[in-house]
Amino acid sequence: MTGQSLIQDDAMVFSASTPETPSRWKRRKEARPEEILGAALELFTEKGFAATRMDDVAKLAGISKGTLYNYFESKESIFHAVVQELIAPQIEEFESMIARYDGPTDHLLRQLIRTWWTRVGETRLSAIPKIVISESGNFPELAQYFVDNVVKRARKLFTDIISKGVVTGEFNTVEPRTVARLIVAPLVYATIWQHSLQPFDDDYLSDEYIDTHIKFILRSLIKDQRIDL
Protein backbone atom coordinates (compact mmCIF):
# COMPACT_ATOMS: atom_id res chain seq x y z
CA MET A 1 0.00 0.00 0.00
CA THR A 2 1.25 3.48 -0.84
CA GLY A 3 0.38 6.85 0.57
CA GLN A 4 -1.40 7.73 -2.66
CA SER A 5 -4.22 5.36 -1.73
CA LEU A 6 -4.37 6.57 1.84
CA ILE A 7 -5.19 10.19 1.33
CA GLN A 8 -7.19 12.20 -1.16
CA ASP A 9 -6.75 15.93 -1.53
CA ASP A 10 -10.46 16.63 -1.58
CA ALA A 11 -11.50 14.00 0.95
CA MET A 12 -12.34 16.46 3.73
CA VAL A 13 -14.64 19.39 3.15
CA PHE A 14 -15.10 22.06 5.80
CA SER A 15 -18.19 24.18 5.49
CA ALA A 16 -16.29 27.12 6.96
CA SER A 17 -12.88 26.72 5.42
CA THR A 18 -13.11 25.98 1.73
CA PRO A 19 -12.45 28.87 -0.68
CA GLU A 20 -15.78 28.28 -2.43
CA THR A 21 -17.85 28.94 0.69
CA PRO A 22 -19.63 32.32 0.40
CA SER A 23 -18.63 34.90 2.99
CA ARG A 24 -22.30 35.34 3.95
CA TRP A 25 -24.39 32.19 3.96
CA LYS A 26 -27.99 31.43 4.84
CA ARG A 27 -28.38 29.84 8.24
CA ARG A 28 -31.11 28.13 10.18
CA LYS A 29 -32.54 29.94 13.19
CA GLU A 30 -30.13 28.10 15.49
CA ALA A 31 -26.71 27.78 13.88
CA ARG A 32 -24.66 24.66 14.47
CA PRO A 33 -21.28 24.96 16.23
CA GLU A 34 -19.41 24.52 12.95
CA GLU A 35 -21.28 27.49 11.48
CA ILE A 36 -20.30 29.56 14.49
CA LEU A 37 -16.67 28.55 13.97
CA GLY A 38 -16.93 29.56 10.32
CA ALA A 39 -18.31 32.97 11.24
CA ALA A 40 -15.61 33.46 13.88
CA LEU A 41 -12.81 32.49 11.52
CA GLU A 42 -14.11 34.90 8.93
CA LEU A 43 -14.16 37.72 11.47
CA PHE A 44 -10.75 36.84 12.92
CA THR A 45 -9.40 37.00 9.37
CA GLU A 46 -11.06 40.31 8.46
CA LYS A 47 -10.79 42.22 11.76
CA GLY A 48 -8.19 40.37 13.82
CA PHE A 49 -8.76 38.47 17.03
CA ALA A 50 -8.61 41.49 19.34
CA ALA A 51 -11.12 43.56 17.37
CA THR A 52 -13.66 40.74 16.99
CA ARG A 53 -16.42 40.79 19.61
CA MET A 54 -18.71 37.96 20.64
CA ASP A 55 -21.60 40.16 19.42
CA ASP A 56 -19.99 40.20 15.98
CA VAL A 57 -19.71 36.42 15.89
CA ALA A 58 -23.31 35.94 16.95
CA LYS A 59 -24.56 38.41 14.36
CA LEU A 60 -22.61 36.85 11.50
CA ALA A 61 -23.68 33.36 12.59
CA GLY A 62 -27.30 34.49 12.60
CA ILE A 63 -27.95 33.72 16.27
CA SER A 64 -28.44 35.60 19.51
CA LYS A 65 -25.54 36.38 21.81
CA GLY A 66 -27.18 34.19 24.44
CA THR A 67 -27.26 31.23 22.07
CA LEU A 68 -23.61 31.79 21.24
CA TYR A 69 -22.70 31.61 24.93
CA ASN A 70 -24.54 28.29 25.14
CA TYR A 71 -21.83 26.93 22.85
CA PHE A 72 -18.76 28.99 23.73
CA GLU A 73 -17.89 30.99 26.83
CA SER A 74 -15.34 33.30 25.18
CA LYS A 75 -13.45 34.20 22.03
CA GLU A 76 -10.56 32.13 23.33
CA SER A 77 -12.76 29.04 23.56
CA ILE A 78 -13.94 29.65 19.99
CA PHE A 79 -10.34 29.86 18.81
CA HIS A 80 -9.53 26.61 20.64
CA ALA A 81 -12.49 24.99 18.89
CA VAL A 82 -11.32 26.26 15.50
CA VAL A 83 -8.00 24.51 16.13
CA GLN A 84 -9.55 21.30 17.45
CA GLU A 85 -12.39 21.00 14.94
CA LEU A 86 -10.83 22.33 11.74
CA ILE A 87 -7.08 21.80 12.02
CA ALA A 88 -6.54 18.87 14.40
CA PRO A 89 -8.44 16.38 12.19
CA GLN A 90 -6.11 17.24 9.32
CA ILE A 91 -3.04 16.58 11.44
CA GLU A 92 -4.52 13.34 12.76
CA GLU A 93 -5.12 12.09 9.23
CA PHE A 94 -1.59 12.98 8.23
CA GLU A 95 -0.26 11.14 11.29
CA SER A 96 -2.28 8.07 10.35
CA MET A 97 -1.08 8.25 6.76
CA ILE A 98 2.57 8.38 7.80
CA ALA A 99 2.13 5.49 10.23
CA ARG A 100 0.67 3.23 7.52
CA TYR A 101 2.78 4.29 4.56
CA ASP A 102 5.32 1.80 3.17
CA GLY A 103 6.40 3.34 -0.13
CA PRO A 104 9.36 5.53 -1.10
CA THR A 105 9.98 8.22 1.51
CA ASP A 106 10.44 11.01 -1.03
CA HIS A 107 6.95 10.27 -2.39
CA LEU A 108 5.51 10.55 1.11
CA LEU A 109 7.26 13.86 1.76
CA ARG A 110 6.13 15.28 -1.57
CA GLN A 111 2.57 14.17 -0.86
CA LEU A 112 2.50 15.67 2.62
CA ILE A 113 3.70 19.07 1.39
CA ARG A 114 1.29 19.13 -1.52
CA THR A 115 -1.71 17.94 0.51
CA TRP A 116 -0.96 20.36 3.34
CA TRP A 117 -1.02 23.19 0.84
CA THR A 118 -4.26 21.98 -0.75
CA ARG A 119 -6.07 21.60 2.55
CA VAL A 120 -4.61 24.57 4.43
CA GLY A 121 -2.74 26.93 2.13
CA GLU A 122 -5.58 27.12 -0.39
CA THR A 123 -8.43 27.35 2.13
CA ARG A 124 -9.60 29.79 4.78
CA LEU A 125 -7.45 27.95 7.29
CA SER A 126 -4.49 29.71 5.68
CA ALA A 127 -5.40 32.86 7.61
CA ILE A 128 -4.76 31.30 11.02
CA PRO A 129 -0.93 31.64 11.10
CA LYS A 130 -1.19 35.38 10.44
CA ILE A 131 -3.93 35.76 13.04
CA VAL A 132 -1.84 34.02 15.68
CA ILE A 133 1.43 35.79 14.85
CA SER A 134 -0.11 39.26 14.71
CA GLU A 135 -1.94 38.75 18.03
CA SER A 136 0.74 36.77 19.88
CA GLY A 137 2.01 39.78 21.85
CA ASN A 138 -1.38 40.65 23.28
CA PHE A 139 -2.67 37.07 23.56
CA PRO A 140 0.32 34.90 24.47
CA GLU A 141 -1.92 32.11 25.72
CA LEU A 142 -3.44 31.79 22.23
CA ALA A 143 0.01 31.65 20.68
CA GLN A 144 1.10 28.97 23.16
CA TYR A 145 -2.03 26.94 22.48
CA PHE A 146 -1.44 27.12 18.73
CA VAL A 147 2.23 26.16 19.06
CA ASP A 148 1.45 23.22 21.33
CA ASN A 149 -1.50 21.87 19.35
CA VAL A 150 -0.57 22.71 15.77
CA VAL A 151 3.01 23.86 15.21
CA LYS A 152 4.78 21.15 17.18
CA ARG A 153 2.58 18.37 15.85
CA ALA A 154 2.94 19.55 12.25
CA ARG A 155 6.71 19.90 12.62
CA LYS A 156 6.88 16.35 13.99
CA LEU A 157 5.14 15.05 10.87
CA PHE A 158 7.97 16.31 8.70
CA THR A 159 10.63 15.37 11.23
CA ASP A 160 9.41 11.76 11.31
CA ILE A 161 9.42 11.48 7.52
CA ILE A 162 12.92 12.90 7.20
CA SER A 163 14.18 10.66 10.00
CA LYS A 164 12.74 7.64 8.22
CA GLY A 165 14.45 8.62 4.96
CA VAL A 166 17.80 9.02 6.72
CA VAL A 167 17.47 5.65 8.49
CA THR A 168 16.52 3.81 5.30
CA GLY A 169 19.38 5.44 3.40
CA GLU A 170 17.11 7.18 0.92
CA PHE A 171 18.05 10.63 2.25
CA ASN A 172 21.39 12.21 2.99
CA THR A 173 22.42 12.43 6.64
CA VAL A 174 20.81 15.59 7.98
CA GLU A 175 19.38 16.87 11.26
CA PRO A 176 15.67 16.07 10.76
CA ARG A 177 14.21 18.75 13.05
CA THR A 178 16.22 21.50 11.36
CA VAL A 179 15.22 20.35 7.89
CA ALA A 180 11.59 20.11 9.03
CA ARG A 181 11.73 23.81 9.95
CA LEU A 182 13.22 24.63 6.55
CA ILE A 183 10.38 22.79 4.85
CA VAL A 184 7.61 24.42 6.87
CA ALA A 185 8.92 28.00 6.86
CA PRO A 186 8.22 28.81 3.16
CA LEU A 187 4.74 27.29 3.49
CA VAL A 188 3.88 29.45 6.51
CA TYR A 189 5.42 32.48 4.78
CA ALA A 190 3.15 31.89 1.80
CA THR A 191 0.01 31.84 3.94
CA ILE A 192 1.01 35.04 5.75
CA TRP A 193 1.79 36.72 2.43
CA GLN A 194 -1.65 35.81 1.08
CA HIS A 195 -3.35 37.59 3.97
CA SER A 196 -1.12 40.64 4.18
CA LEU A 197 0.90 41.88 1.19
CA GLN A 198 -0.54 39.79 -1.66
CA PRO A 199 -3.25 42.34 -2.52
CA PHE A 200 -0.51 44.89 -3.20
CA ASP A 201 1.68 42.63 -5.34
CA ASP A 202 1.08 41.53 -8.91
CA ASP A 203 3.29 38.44 -8.56
CA TYR A 204 0.77 35.87 -7.35
CA LEU A 205 1.84 32.77 -5.42
CA SER A 206 1.02 30.00 -7.89
CA ASP A 207 1.34 26.22 -7.86
CA GLU A 208 4.80 26.72 -9.31
CA TYR A 209 5.90 28.11 -5.94
CA ILE A 210 4.95 24.89 -4.14
CA ASP A 211 6.31 22.65 -6.92
CA THR A 212 9.66 24.46 -6.89
CA HIS A 213 9.82 24.31 -3.11
CA ILE A 214 9.29 20.54 -3.21
CA LYS A 215 12.01 20.09 -5.85
CA PHE A 216 14.53 22.16 -3.88
CA ILE A 217 13.88 20.11 -0.75
CA LEU A 218 14.05 16.75 -2.46
CA ARG A 219 17.19 17.60 -4.45
CA SER A 220 18.95 18.42 -1.18
CA LEU A 221 17.74 15.25 0.54
CA ILE A 222 17.68 12.39 -1.95
CA LYS A 223 20.90 10.45 -2.29
CA ASP A 224 20.11 8.98 -5.68
CA GLN A 225 19.83 12.06 -7.89
CA ARG A 226 18.83 9.89 -10.82
CA ILE A 227 15.31 9.90 -9.37
CA ASP A 228 13.01 11.99 -11.51
CA LEU A 229 11.63 14.85 -9.43
Secondary structure, 3 states (H helix, E strand, C coil): CCHHHCCCCCCCCCCCCCCCCCCCCCCCCCCCHHHHHHHHHHHHHHHCCCCCCHHHHHHHHCCCHHHHHHHCCCHHHHHHHHHHHHHHHHHHHHHHHHHHCCCCHHHHHHHHHHHHHHHHHCCHHHHHHHHHHHHCCCCHHHHHHHHHHHHHHHHHHHHHHHHHHHHHCCECCCCHHHHHHHHHHHHHHHHHHHCCCHHHCCCCCCHHHHHHHHHHHHHHHECCCCCCC
